[in-house]
């Protein structure tokens, strides 16, 4: 198992992908985080708008590492598997390690530190841009507030979970182009629309909390999207949210193991 | 080096949908020799090798490395080094990076990777990304990957593809040396002449079925001698062939006589007072035998 983890680590760092995507994540979070923070702190004090304020605003902004950044760890996680199928390196991988569960386990294990790195770097970029803005004009950056610190810490943790879920997803859908398209479509359109639509009705609003993005918001305990749309959508408690996310990861990895990784290779 | 294992295929079969890609195949590959695994494209060679290496699950029968299947071996890559035809590389990874990725699980260290990339003649391109490698360079990198663990058994799928003549000569020498060291060497090819000078044994398949397995010498025995003969009095020569009941077909300015040694033709022409300008043995028609065998199997 140790050798499998080392192999996965080397697969990752021997190509440029991991740092190209990391730079993209940093740029994206810094830009969108900056723009959103700017619009919050410089919005006119109109009681009719639902702009968050105080620690809630800070938590919401720092939570963007999940709310808008989660597509990045999902994509890199899925690429850890789909790249092997795209370039047929899966053949060589299975020659040196025929135990397919070990192969998948190695990828899942490496996804954790990789995701923590993405989370830590992404969060640093986000805080570096938005905290000065919050401190300058808003109610403060709240970087010592325990609730806000929890958001920052869990924002890093949840990014690692997304990376693991990405690996599981890649094992279910090993076609690289299809996997990236589905991830983009799901994170950018399907889930946001589903959250709003399900959240609009009392009968379905509790279901919306179990969507992966909503569960992740529950884990970090902040949802800028939720707050700005009137705070109507409730979030899961942290422990339940964690279980839901781990459940997604486990089910996807299991399905991938039973389908893609059971098939003949070549 | 561990003891070289015998590779054994026993009643192996693979069905893809309605197609029987491999059908009741049985043969074995001994240590200390180079075995050519031959057959036309689509005969089932790669599928057989993939079943031997645990990548594809057999529909019937089994393939063994030593006393168990490849996947059941504790560290299979240290026992069998393999390079498959479709063995592919991430274009963004350097040659040396590719070796280092798989080295750990094969039980090799970084120094071994460095040594191998020099050994296969890619030292100058070690840091270059594989996307820029030629087909021949990829073949060499694939071979280096197979040799990571210095394995006692080596399986190569169409290793000559894309190699230049110098590379092919180098590969032949290498395979001979491996066999001389007592390793088990299995090499597939769709052209007999490509491996004719390298192999000790041949296993020939067509349409997924075994059509011939023997030493190369036994295969050669199936081949008939041929001779090329040219005479300024072509009519007299043709009459001679007719009188003797030889089968001759025109070839350029002369005739190719089948199943008759050159010496016998020379003697007959001398006795008949026929002037000859050329008389040459045309090596045994091994390729013809191969084609007959594989076409026969296809019917």
Interface residues (C-beta under 8 A of the other chain):
Chain A: X3 X4 X6 X7 X10 X11 X14 X15 X16 X17 X83 X87 X88 X89 X91 X92 X93 X94 X95 X96 X97 X98 X99 X264 X265 X266
Chain B: X46 X50 X53 X54 X55 X56 X57 X70 X71 X76 X77 X82 X84 X86 X87 X88 X89 X90 X91 X92 X93 X94 X97 X98 X100 X101 X102 X104 X105 X106 X145
